[in-house]
Amino acid sequence: MRRWVSRVVLGAITPVSLFLLGWWIPYLVGAVDLVAFLAPIGLVLGLIADATLLRNRLDRLYSLSVPIQAAIAAFYTVMIYGFFMGLPIPVLLVSLGWGYVAVQTAAGGSAESGQARWSAIGSAALMLAACAATAWLAFREPWIADEVRGMLGLTVTPSLAALVLAAAVGGLALVATAYAIPAVLIARHRRRFTGSIAAS
């Protein structure tokens, strides 16, 4: 599983990036008709690159530095956030993945490496950014209160202050959860490692 996770995480970056470039560049320059041609070409070129030029690098996820792991986590945060159309909850998948990678990266079987220490902080920071983006997009809409009333089936329209308070509480809960997931994984690994040392 360790190798499989590394290959999936690293292997998806190039095909997805080239696919998005093939999609957005024609769109931005006004050549929308080329999207159906260039986007699949980018995907295929990315898969070919994984199978040839990048093949020997796809197993290196656990040896990457903290900044590179953070960049990968940021990449997947953007992808997941966009795929779920601005819903921040699925970004917790990044926290789970980064926590797993931090434990696997742990030097000498312990969870005291830089990757382990920074995974919880980085996960919380990425979730904070996602929640801030969602709040900014939502509160730009002048009819947000009416939309919330309709979605939740409320009998009264909530005030802007109530919506801000709910967004702040929910956002902080998600940020805390994003921090806790890697922290718990690391703490469990540390206890297992300590227990194995004591038993030996």
Rosetta silent file (secondary structure, phi, psi, omega in degrees, C-alpha in Angstrom):
SEQUENCE: MRRWVSRVVLGAITPVSLFLLGWWIPYLVGAVDLVAFLAPIGLVLGLIADATLLRNRLDRLYSLSVPIQAAIAAFYTVMIYGFFMGLPIPVLLVSLGWGYVAVQTAAGGSAESGQARWSAIGSAALMLAACAATAWLAFREPWIADEVRGMLGLTVTPSLAALVLAAAVGGLALVATAYAIPAVLIARHRRRFTGSIAAS
SCORE:     score description
SCORE:     0.000 S_00000001
   1 L     0.000  -37.102 -179.599    0.000    0.000    0.000 S_00000001
   2 H   -56.162  -48.593  179.998    2.865    2.347    0.800 S_00000001
   3 H   -68.428  -38.899 -179.237    4.209    2.194   -2.760 S_00000001
   4 H   -61.499  -44.761  179.207    0.729    2.320   -4.272 S_00000001
   5 H   -60.857  -44.518 -179.793   -0.135    5.525   -2.399 S_00000001
   6 H   -60.049  -44.922 -177.431    3.107    7.167   -3.521 S_00000001
   7 H   -68.583  -37.028  178.519    2.523    6.283   -7.158 S_00000001
   8 H   -69.396  -47.398 -176.803   -1.077    7.449   -7.173 S_00000001
   9 H   -63.131  -50.377 -178.741   -0.382   10.726   -5.372 S_00000001
  10 H   -76.278  -34.852 -176.607    2.669   11.679   -7.429 S_00000001
  11 H   -69.785  -24.379 -178.593    1.492   10.046  -10.634 S_00000001
  12 L   -79.577  -19.799 -171.751   -1.740   12.014  -10.835 S_00000001
  13 H   -64.222  -50.012 -176.010   -0.090   15.435  -10.702 S_00000001
  14 H   -67.427  -49.256  178.208    1.323   15.607  -14.237 S_00000001
  15 H   -59.443  -43.243 -179.276   -1.696   14.185  -16.141 S_00000001
  16 H   -65.966  -42.046 -179.728   -4.149   16.337  -14.202 S_00000001
  17 H   -63.411  -45.925 -179.909   -2.020   19.477  -14.590 S_00000001
  18 H   -67.996  -34.688  175.851   -1.591   19.003  -18.353 S_00000001
  19 H   -61.869  -45.440 -179.366   -5.281   18.189  -18.726 S_00000001
  20 H   -67.491  -36.731  175.508   -6.223   21.435  -16.958 S_00000001
  21 H   -63.186  -43.413  177.896   -3.753   23.418  -19.049 S_00000001
  22 H   -65.115  -22.965  178.523   -5.253   21.932  -22.194 S_00000001
  23 H   -84.397  -49.354 -169.849   -8.660   22.920  -20.900 S_00000001
  24 H   -83.757  -33.682 -179.081   -8.070   26.428  -19.586 S_00000001
  25 H   -61.620  -50.073  175.862   -5.524   27.874  -22.015 S_00000001
  26 H   -60.102  -36.664 -179.798   -7.836   27.551  -25.059 S_00000001
  27 H   -64.683  -42.337 -177.007  -10.706   28.825  -22.938 S_00000001
  28 H   -71.770  -30.797 -179.855   -8.785   31.893  -21.784 S_00000001
  29 L   -91.687    3.370  175.992   -7.540   32.802  -25.265 S_00000001
  30 L    85.368   13.092  178.679  -10.988   32.378  -26.772 S_00000001
  31 L  -105.198   61.362 -172.835  -10.302   29.146  -28.668 S_00000001
  32 H   -61.968  -29.481 -178.849  -12.982   27.113  -26.902 S_00000001
  33 H   -63.180  -21.962 -178.403  -13.302   24.703  -29.821 S_00000001
  34 H   -83.549  -10.335 -177.180   -9.798   23.403  -29.073 S_00000001
  35 H   -59.283  -45.793 -177.002  -10.651   22.318  -25.531 S_00000001
  36 H   -63.860  -19.579  179.112  -12.080   18.964  -26.633 S_00000001
  37 H   -96.058  -47.347 -172.693   -8.811   18.255  -28.469 S_00000001
  38 H   -76.158  -35.163 -178.960   -6.115   19.733  -26.214 S_00000001
  39 H   -62.806  -49.022  176.536   -7.438   18.600  -22.818 S_00000001
  40 H   -64.733  -33.523  177.193   -7.350   14.859  -23.661 S_00000001
  41 H   -62.513  -43.495  177.745   -3.974   15.342  -25.361 S_00000001
  42 H   -60.896  -41.208  178.730   -2.611   16.863  -22.160 S_00000001
  43 H   -62.472  -45.253 -178.864   -3.956   13.942  -20.141 S_00000001
  44 H   -65.674  -41.337  178.787   -2.366   11.386  -22.463 S_00000001
  45 H   -63.205  -37.368  177.716    0.975   13.221  -22.488 S_00000001
  46 H   -65.282  -41.041  177.710    0.938   13.267  -18.685 S_00000001
  47 H   -65.412  -39.262  177.587    0.319    9.530  -18.525 S_00000001
  48 H   -64.084  -41.329  178.669    3.129    8.932  -21.018 S_00000001
  49 H   -62.203  -39.666  177.531    5.458   11.102  -18.923 S_00000001
  50 H   -63.108  -37.833 -175.991    4.585    9.057  -15.839 S_00000001
  51 H   -79.841  -13.682 -176.209    5.328    5.823  -17.665 S_00000001
  52 L  -124.101  -82.832 -172.521    8.675    7.032  -19.046 S_00000001
  53 L   -62.703  -38.362 -173.775   10.461   10.162  -17.806 S_00000001
  54 L   -99.660    2.754 -172.287    8.923   10.255  -14.324 S_00000001
  55 H   -56.024  -42.429 -176.628    8.632    6.537  -13.688 S_00000001
  56 H   -77.760   -5.797 -178.352   11.583    6.333  -11.295 S_00000001
  57 H  -101.667   -6.885 -172.924   10.359    9.319   -9.287 S_00000001
  58 L   -77.208   -9.332  178.435    6.887    8.086   -8.429 S_00000001
  59 L   -99.713   10.802 -170.981    8.053    6.107   -5.384 S_00000001
  60 L  -101.303   14.306 -176.096    9.712    9.076   -3.678 S_00000001
  61 H   -55.396  -40.376 -172.912    6.756   10.641   -1.877 S_00000001
  62 H   -81.929   -5.997  177.490    8.080    9.747    1.578 S_00000001
  63 H  -106.449    4.849 -178.643   11.543   11.176    0.950 S_00000001
  64 L   -76.377  152.994  179.249   10.372   14.601   -0.200 S_00000001
  65 L   -72.273  165.970  179.630   11.116   17.712    1.830 S_00000001
  66 H   -59.005  -47.158  179.698    8.456   19.507    3.862 S_00000001
  67 H   -59.734  -38.198 -179.995    8.017   22.386    1.347 S_00000001
  68 H   -70.661  -40.638  175.675    7.503   19.946   -1.532 S_00000001
  69 H   -62.342  -38.479  177.792    5.031   17.873    0.472 S_00000001
  70 H   -64.746  -39.608  177.973    3.221   21.092    1.361 S_00000001
  71 H   -64.134  -39.632  177.945    3.078   22.071   -2.324 S_00000001
  72 H   -65.220  -43.400  177.865    1.618   18.662   -3.193 S_00000001
  73 H   -61.854  -39.003  178.095   -0.950   19.008   -0.400 S_00000001
  74 H   -65.213  -40.106  177.849   -1.848   22.482   -1.698 S_00000001
  75 H   -58.588  -48.659 -178.571   -2.262   21.078   -5.219 S_00000001
  76 H   -70.927  -29.271  174.555   -4.693   18.430   -4.033 S_00000001
  77 H   -61.440  -46.551  178.959   -6.508   20.948   -1.840 S_00000001
  78 H   -62.915  -43.456 -178.872   -7.199   23.103   -4.893 S_00000001
  79 H   -63.284  -47.428 -178.845   -8.256   20.081   -6.942 S_00000001
  80 H   -67.097  -41.521  179.809  -10.617   18.726   -4.284 S_00000001
  81 H   -61.587  -43.474  178.794  -11.990   22.174   -3.478 S_00000001
  82 H   -68.957  -40.820 -177.981  -12.732   22.829   -7.139 S_00000001
  83 H   -62.263  -38.300  179.750  -14.173   19.366   -7.775 S_00000001
  84 L   -93.807   17.814  170.383  -16.642   19.788   -4.902 S_00000001
  85 L    55.432   47.340  173.499  -17.491   23.325   -6.057 S_00000001
  86 L    86.476    8.745  176.174  -16.218   25.224   -3.040 S_00000001
  87 L   -86.674  117.870 -173.249  -17.299   22.806   -0.313 S_00000001
  88 L   -78.203  -19.321 -175.131  -14.410   22.700    2.193 S_00000001
  89 H   -56.050  -45.092 -179.660  -15.365   19.516    4.078 S_00000001
  90 H   -62.880  -14.813  177.509  -13.815   17.109    1.491 S_00000001
  91 H   -63.608  -15.604  175.385  -10.494   18.915    1.946 S_00000001
  92 H   -61.076  -21.146  174.423  -10.171   16.765    5.079 S_00000001
  93 H   -60.512  -34.265  177.144   -9.028   14.045    2.676 S_00000001
  94 H   -66.060  -41.110  177.976   -5.817   16.045    2.300 S_00000001
  95 H   -61.032  -44.085  179.034   -5.372   16.046    6.077 S_00000001
  96 H   -62.914  -44.859  179.787   -5.827   12.289    6.165 S_00000001
  97 H   -65.828  -42.257 -178.533   -3.387   11.766    3.308 S_00000001
  98 H   -68.199  -36.713  176.260   -0.753   14.113    4.694 S_00000001
  99 H   -62.995  -41.739  177.982   -0.997   12.485    8.095 S_00000001
 100 H   -62.433  -45.308  179.861   -0.447    9.073    6.531 S_00000001
 101 H   -63.404  -39.605 -179.986    2.545   10.351    4.566 S_00000001
 102 H   -61.866  -41.902  178.969    4.006   11.988    7.684 S_00000001
 103 H   -65.829  -42.449 -179.642    3.831    8.722    9.603 S_00000001
 104 H   -67.451  -29.027 -178.742    5.372    6.794    6.707 S_00000001
 105 H   -80.140  -16.554 -171.962    8.097    9.421    6.392 S_00000001
 106 L   -48.497  128.728 -176.505    8.912    9.288   10.091 S_00000001
 107 H   -73.758  131.962  174.923   12.646    8.928   10.586 S_00000001
 108 H    63.560   21.718  178.826   13.820    5.812   12.350 S_00000001
 109 H    85.062   -4.633  177.538   10.260    4.624   12.963 S_00000001
 110 L   -97.740  174.128 -179.890    9.376    7.585   15.169 S_00000001
 111 L  -114.206   43.415 -176.646    7.066   10.468   14.338 S_00000001
 112 L  -108.925    6.463 -177.769    9.445   13.272   15.245 S_00000001
 113 L   -72.710  167.043  178.151   10.578   14.288   11.766 S_00000001
 114 H   -59.401  -38.912  178.761    9.894   17.696   10.259 S_00000001
 115 H   -59.670  -41.996 -179.519    7.262   16.191    8.004 S_00000001
 116 H   -65.970  -42.655 -177.756    5.405   14.803   11.003 S_00000001
 117 H   -67.462  -36.029 -173.678    5.530   18.075   12.929 S_00000001
 118 H   -90.138  -13.693 -176.701    4.390   20.195   10.004 S_00000001
 119 H   -63.343  -41.802  179.824    1.653   17.984    8.582 S_00000001
 120 H   -67.296  -44.256  179.924   -0.908   19.014   11.204 S_00000001
 121 H   -64.499  -45.294  179.894   -0.031   22.714   10.930 S_00000001
 122 H   -63.945  -40.943  178.303   -0.017   22.604    7.143 S_00000001
 123 H   -61.535  -43.504  178.850   -3.323   20.740    7.001 S_00000001
 124 H   -64.144  -39.657  179.933   -4.948   23.312    9.268 S_00000001
 125 H   -65.372  -41.114  178.582   -3.554   26.183    7.183 S_00000001
 126 H   -66.274  -40.091  176.944   -4.887   24.697    3.945 S_00000001
 127 H   -65.343  -38.705  177.496   -8.310   24.149    5.496 S_00000001
 128 H   -60.494  -42.502  178.427   -8.298   27.715    6.784 S_00000001
 129 H   -63.857  -41.415  178.980   -7.607   28.950    3.263 S_00000001
 130 H   -64.187  -43.985  179.355  -10.409   26.786    1.859 S_00000001
 131 H   -65.443  -39.076  178.483  -12.891   28.006    4.477 S_00000001
 132 H   -64.389  -40.921  178.200  -11.880   31.630    3.911 S_00000001
 133 H   -63.780  -42.276  178.766  -12.378   31.228    0.156 S_00000001
 134 H   -63.759  -43.560  178.958  -15.818   29.688    0.684 S_00000001
 135 H   -63.079  -42.198 -179.919  -16.839   32.462    3.076 S_00000001
 136 H   -62.652  -43.946  179.645  -15.612   35.138    0.667 S_00000001
 137 H   -66.597  -41.384 -176.582  -17.542   33.618   -2.229 S_00000001
 138 H   -68.192  -45.278 -173.932  -20.689   33.090   -0.168 S_00000001
 139 H   -81.325   -1.570  170.011  -20.890   36.506    1.448 S_00000001
 140 L   -76.394  -21.032 -178.359  -20.388   38.259   -1.873 S_00000001
 141 L   -80.956  122.738 -177.815  -23.884   37.090   -2.789 S_00000001
 142 L   -69.531  -19.170 -178.355  -26.484   39.644   -1.654 S_00000001
 143 L  -105.154   23.287 -176.697  -29.166   36.943   -1.414 S_00000001
 144 H   -59.478  -37.062 -178.980  -27.129   34.476    0.660 S_00000001
 145 H   -64.349  -42.091  178.514  -29.591   34.662    3.578 S_00000001
 146 H   -66.471  -36.266  178.275  -32.525   33.692    1.363 S_00000001
 147 H   -65.514  -42.322  178.425  -30.509   30.835   -0.150 S_00000001
 148 H   -64.329  -40.718  178.793  -29.637   29.469    3.295 S_00000001
 149 H   -60.908  -42.963  179.860  -33.259   29.717    4.347 S_00000001
 150 H   -68.704  -42.185 -178.593  -34.337   27.734    1.289 S_00000001
 151 H   -64.755  -39.334 -175.353  -31.608   25.095    1.603 S_00000001
 152 H   -94.734   -4.915 -179.980  -32.271   24.442    5.298 S_00000001
 153 L    67.176   36.366 -178.120  -36.031   24.859    5.155 S_00000001
 154 L   -77.379  152.963  178.469  -36.043   27.582    7.809 S_00000001
 155 L   -85.352  -19.508  178.100  -39.213   29.452    8.704 S_00000001
 156 L  -128.394  155.509  177.892  -37.364   32.759    9.065 S_00000001
 157 L   -82.156  123.274 -179.124  -34.549   34.354    7.126 S_00000001
 158 L   -67.762  149.641  177.931  -31.325   34.307    9.192 S_00000001
 159 L   -76.139  162.512  178.500  -29.565   37.575    9.814 S_00000001
 160 H   -62.505  -38.280  179.239  -26.157   38.334    8.343 S_00000001
 161 H   -62.855  -39.907  178.906  -24.638   38.287   11.839 S_00000001
 162 H   -65.996  -38.754  178.420  -26.030   34.796   12.457 S_00000001
 163 H   -66.745  -40.762  178.351  -24.612   33.565    9.164 S_00000001
 164 H   -63.445  -43.359  179.268  -21.207   35.060    9.933 S_00000001
 165 H   -63.256  -43.723  179.395  -21.211   33.427   13.380 S_00000001
 166 H   -63.833  -41.005  179.149  -22.240   30.052   11.929 S_00000001
 167 H   -65.131  -40.130 -179.973  -19.567   30.294    9.243 S_00000001
 168 H   -66.358  -44.641 -179.450  -16.914   31.191   11.818 S_00000001
 169 H   -65.678  -46.336  179.267  -17.857   28.346   14.175 S_00000001
 170 H   -63.516  -40.628  179.538  -18.087   25.814   11.346 S_00000001
 171 H   -64.701  -44.254  178.734  -14.842   26.996    9.813 S_00000001
 172 H   -63.677  -35.959  178.180  -12.960   26.804   13.092 S_00000001
 173 H   -65.031  -40.546  178.675  -14.333   23.295   13.665 S_00000001
 174 H   -67.851  -40.098  178.146  -13.059   22.210   10.247 S_00000001
 175 H   -63.194  -43.167  178.397   -9.665   23.810   10.851 S_00000001
 176 H   -63.581  -39.003  178.460   -9.405   22.057   14.216 S_00000001
 177 H   -66.720  -40.796  178.705  -10.377   18.746   12.615 S_00000001
 178 H   -62.427  -34.381  175.841   -7.823   19.235    9.848 S_00000001
 179 H   -72.336  -40.852 -172.653   -5.175   19.752   12.518 S_00000001
 180 H   -70.076  -35.002 -175.460   -6.360   16.851   14.632 S_00000001
 181 H   -59.838  -55.037  176.503   -6.375   14.170   11.919 S_00000001
 182 H   -64.192  -37.513 -178.556   -2.596   14.186   11.250 S_00000001
 183 H   -61.300  -41.631  179.648   -1.871   14.870   14.923 S_00000001
 184 H   -67.714  -43.400  178.204   -3.850   11.808   16.006 S_00000001
 185 H   -59.632  -42.867 -179.801   -2.247    9.595   13.365 S_00000001
 186 H   -66.935  -42.583 -179.781    1.210   10.744   14.453 S_00000001
 187 H   -63.394  -40.214  178.181    0.409   10.311   18.163 S_00000001
 188 H   -63.958  -41.383  178.303   -0.847    6.773   17.562 S_00000001
 189 H   -64.739  -39.099 -179.579    2.291    5.927   15.629 S_00000001
 190 H   -64.039  -40.862  179.772    4.454    7.403   18.392 S_00000001
 191 H   -65.948  -40.697  178.142    2.707    5.298   21.023 S_00000001
 192 H   -63.993  -40.713 -179.858    3.147    2.142   18.955 S_00000001
 193 H   -66.123  -43.734  178.267    6.813    2.928   18.403 S_00000001
 194 H   -63.266  -41.410  178.448    7.373    3.659   22.085 S_00000001
 195 H   -63.844  -38.479  178.820    5.561    0.478   23.047 S_00000001
 196 H   -68.050  -35.181  177.831    7.664   -1.622   20.690 S_00000001
 197 H   -67.398  -42.742 -179.780   10.856   -0.128   22.135 S_00000001
 198 H   -65.213  -37.874 -178.324    9.672   -0.843   25.689 S_00000001
 199 H   -68.700  -29.840 -178.866    8.676   -4.395   24.788 S_00000001
 200 L   -82.426    0.000    0.000   12.085   -5.111   23.282 S_00000001
